[in-house]
Amino acid sequence: MTDALRFEWVRIRTLRSTYWLIALGLVITAGVALIIAIAQRDDAVDAQLATSVLTGGAEFATFIPIFMAIIGIFATGHEYRHGTIQPTLTAIPQRSRLLLAKIIVVAVTAVIVVALSVLINLVIGMIFWGEAPTLESPFTDAVVGYFVLVVLYAILGLALAQLFRGVPSALVVLLVTPLLVESLISGLSLVPALDWLQPALKFLPFSAGSRLLATQPYDPQGGPEFDYLDRWASGGVFAVFVAIILVIAWTLFKKRDA
């Protein structure tokens, strides 16, 4: 296991895409945090404002999660794209050990990146606030949820790339599902004849996952009328979705030829 972890650590550190994706995520998220902090510099620092700044958009904070998911995709997808999976399995023939090492390295990288992003955004916020936000719920819960969400995204990216044994298909599923599929289902639920879809919307994985960053109850604002599960139950919906994809990918990885 130590050799597998060392191998994956060297691999992720020697890919230029790792640094580009992390840098882009940090810069874009910091830019969003700066815009929010400037726009609301005269407002009281409540849980919603603090969460929006530290995560770079609260429930719309998708940059770090997506970029870390892409790093996860590259962790397995590059092996198939560049034909290095066979020499990798020759060096580390225990497939479960190899995949577990990938998951650990990608997850640890995600935690480090989130911590760095939150720290950078906190410094940006402090420039305008003059004081640190109060460490109490729902602010602290949302920040913890941010770490959980990014780690789940990273593992999902890895699992999708392993499932499809490549990069393009995994990227399509990762981007199209939340942006188009879930939005389409939500839109269809507004049709009177299809309003029976609304109670099921709380189980859409990506939408449920975004509730990990919520600081206020769901407000339909003309959208579908339904009640989300609470923060951690919604996160559990997304976690189950990620787990299902991972289990399928893991099983196929052990059964299929390289």
C-alpha positions in Angstrom: 0.0 0.0 0.0 2.9 2.3 0.8 4.3 1.9 -2.7 0.9 2.5 -4.3 0.5 5.7 -2.2 4.0 6.9 -3.1 3.3 6.2 -6.8 0.1 8.2 -6.8 1.7 11.0 -4.9 4.5 11.3 -7.4 2.0 11.0 -10.3 -0.3 13.8 -9.1 2.7 16.1 -8.3 4.3 15.7 -11.7 1.2 16.5 -13.8 1.1 20.1 -14.9 -2.7 20.0 -15.1 -2.8 19.5 -11.3 -1.2 22.9 -10.7 -3.1 24.6 -13.4 -6.5 23.4 -12.1 -5.7 24.2 -8.5 -4.4 27.6 -9.4 -7.5 28.4 -11.6 -9.8 27.2 -8.8 -8.1 29.3 -6.2 -7.9 32.4 -8.3 -11.5 32.3 -9.6 -12.9 31.5 -6.2 -10.8 34.3 -4.6 -12.1 36.6 -7.3 -15.7 35.7 -6.5 -15.0 36.2 -2.8 -13.5 39.6 -3.5 -16.6 40.7 -5.6 -19.0 39.6 -2.9 -16.9 41.3 -0.1 -16.8 44.6 -2.0 -20.5 44.5 -2.9 -21.5 43.8 0.7 -18.8 45.6 2.5 -21.3 47.8 4.4 -23.4 44.8 5.5 -23.2 43.0 8.8 -21.1 39.9 8.7 -23.8 37.2 9.1 -23.6 33.5 8.4 -24.8 33.9 4.8 -22.3 36.6 3.9 -19.4 34.8 5.7 -20.2 31.5 3.9 -20.5 33.2 0.5 -17.1 34.8 0.9 -15.2 31.9 2.4 -16.5 29.4 -0.2 -16.7 31.8 -3.1 -20.4 31.7 -3.6 -22.1 29.4 -1.0 -24.5 27.1 -2.9 -23.2 28.4 -6.2 -19.5 27.7 -5.2 -18.8 25.2 -8.0 -15.3 26.2 -9.1 -13.2 24.3 -6.6 -15.5 21.2 -6.6 -15.5 21.0 -10.4 -11.7 21.6 -10.7 -11.0 19.0 -8.1 -13.4 16.6 -9.8 -11.3 17.1 -13.0 -8.2 16.3 -11.1 -9.9 13.1 -9.9 -10.8 12.3 -13.5 -7.2 12.7 -14.6 -6.1 10.4 -11.8 -7.6 7.5 -13.6 -8.5 8.8 -17.0 -5.0 9.7 -18.0 -3.9 6.1 -17.4 -6.2 4.9 -20.2 -5.8 8.0 -22.4 -2.0 7.6 -22.5 -1.8 3.9 -22.3 0.0 3.8 -19.0 -2.5 1.6 -17.2 -0.7 -1.6 -18.2 2.7 -0.7 -16.8 1.0 0.7 -13.7 -0.7 -2.6 -13.1 2.5 -4.4 -13.8 4.2 -2.4 -11.1 1.2 -2.6 -8.7 -0.9 -5.6 -9.7 -3.2 -5.4 -6.7 -6.0 -3.4 -8.3 -8.0 -2.6 -5.2 -4.9 -1.3 -3.5 -4.1 0.9 -6.5 -7.6 2.3 -6.7 -7.7 2.9 -3.0 -4.4 4.8 -3.2 -5.8 7.0 -5.9 -8.8 7.8 -3.8 -6.7 8.7 -0.7 -4.3 10.9 -2.6 -7.0 12.7 -4.5 -9.1 13.2 -1.3 -6.2 14.5 0.7 -5.3 16.9 -2.2 -8.9 18.1 -2.2 -8.8 18.8 1.6 -5.6 20.8 1.2 -6.9 22.8 -1.7 -10.1 23.6 0.1 -8.3 24.7 3.3 -6.0 26.9 1.3 -9.0 28.4 -0.6 -10.9 29.1 2.6 -7.8 30.7 4.2 -7.2 33.0 1.1 -10.9 34.0 1.0 -10.9 34.7 4.8 -8.0 37.1 4.4 -9.9 38.8 1.6 -13.0 39.1 3.8 -11.1 40.4 6.7 -9.8 43.3 4.6 -13.4 44.6 4.4 -14.8 43.2 7.7 -12.2 44.2 10.2 -13.3 41.2 12.3 -13.5 37.5 12.0 -17.0 35.9 11.5 -18.6 34.3 14.5 -17.8 30.5 14.6 -21.3 29.2 15.1 -24.0 27.3 13.1 -25.0 27.5 10.3 -21.7 29.2 9.2 -19.4 26.5 10.7 -21.7 23.7 9.3 -21.5 25.2 5.9 -17.7 25.4 5.9 -17.5 21.8 7.0 -20.0 20.9 4.3 -17.7 22.6 1.8 -14.9 20.3 2.6 -17.2 17.3 2.4 -18.7 18.4 -0.9 -15.3 19.0 -2.6 -13.9 15.6 -1.5 -17.1 13.9 -2.8 -16.7 15.7 -6.1 -13.1 14.7 -6.4 -13.9 11.0 -5.7 -16.8 11.2 -8.1 -14.6 12.4 -10.9 -12.1 9.6 -10.2 -14.9 7.0 -10.2 -16.5 8.3 -13.4 -13.2 8.2 -15.2 -12.6 4.6 -14.0 -16.1 3.6 -15.0 -15.7 4.9 -18.5 -12.0 4.3 -18.7 -11.3 7.7 -20.2 -11.6 11.4 -19.8 -14.2 12.8 -22.2 -17.2 10.7 -21.1 -16.5 11.4 -17.4 -16.3 15.1 -18.1 -19.6 15.1 -20.0 -21.4 13.3 -17.2 -19.9 15.6 -14.6 -20.9 18.8 -16.4 -24.1 17.8 -18.2 -25.9 16.0 -15.3 -26.1 19.0 -12.9 -26.4 21.7 -15.6 -28.8 20.1 -18.0 -30.4 16.9 -16.7 -31.2 18.1 -13.2 -32.3 21.5 -14.5 -34.6 19.8 -17.1 -36.2 17.6 -14.4 -36.8 20.7 -12.2 -38.3 22.6 -15.1 -40.5 19.7 -16.1 -41.8 19.5 -12.5 -43.4 22.9 -13.0 -45.7 21.5 -15.7 -49.0 20.8 -13.9 -49.3 17.3 -15.3 -45.8 16.5 -14.0 -46.0 18.2 -10.6 -45.6 14.7 -9.1 -41.9 15.1 -9.9 -41.5 17.8 -7.3 -41.2 15.6 -4.2 -38.5 13.6 -5.9 -36.4 16.7 -6.6 -34.7 16.5 -3.2 -33.1 13.3 -4.3 -31.3 14.8 -7.4 -27.7 14.2 -6.3 -25.9 17.3 -7.4 -28.7 19.6 -6.2 -28.9 17.8 -2.9 -25.1 18.1 -2.6 -25.2 21.8 -3.0 -27.3 22.0 0.2 -24.2 21.2 2.2 -23.3 24.9 1.7 -26.8 26.2 2.6 -27.2 28.8 5.3 -31.0 29.4 4.8 -34.0 27.2 4.0 -34.8 26.6 0.4 -36.8 29.4 -1.2 -38.5 28.4 -4.5 -38.8 32.0 -5.8 -41.2 30.8 -8.5 -39.5 27.5 -8.9 -40.6 24.0 -7.8 -42.4 23.8 -4.5 -40.8 21.1 -2.3 -38.8 20.8 0.9 -35.1 19.7 0.8 -33.8 17.2 3.4 -31.6 18.8 6.0 -28.0 19.6 5.3 -26.4 16.3 6.2 -29.2 14.2 4.8 -29.0 16.0 1.5 -25.2 15.5 1.6 -26.0 11.8 2.3 -28.0 11.7 -1.0 -25.0 12.9 -2.9 -22.6 10.7 -1.0 -24.8 7.6 -1.8 -24.8 8.6 -5.5 -20.9 8.9 -5.4 -20.7 5.6 -3.6 -22.8 3.8 -6.2 -20.7 5.0 -9.0 -17.5 4.1 -7.2 -18.7 0.6 -6.3 -19.6 -0.1 -9.9 -16.3 1.3 -11.2 -14.4 -0.6 -8.6 -16.1 -3.9 -9.4 -15.6 -3.5 -13.2 -11.9 -2.5 -12.6 -11.3 -5.8 -10.9 -13.1 -7.8 -13.5 -12.2 -6.1 -16.8 -9.0 -6.4 -18.7 -6.6 -3.4 -18.4 
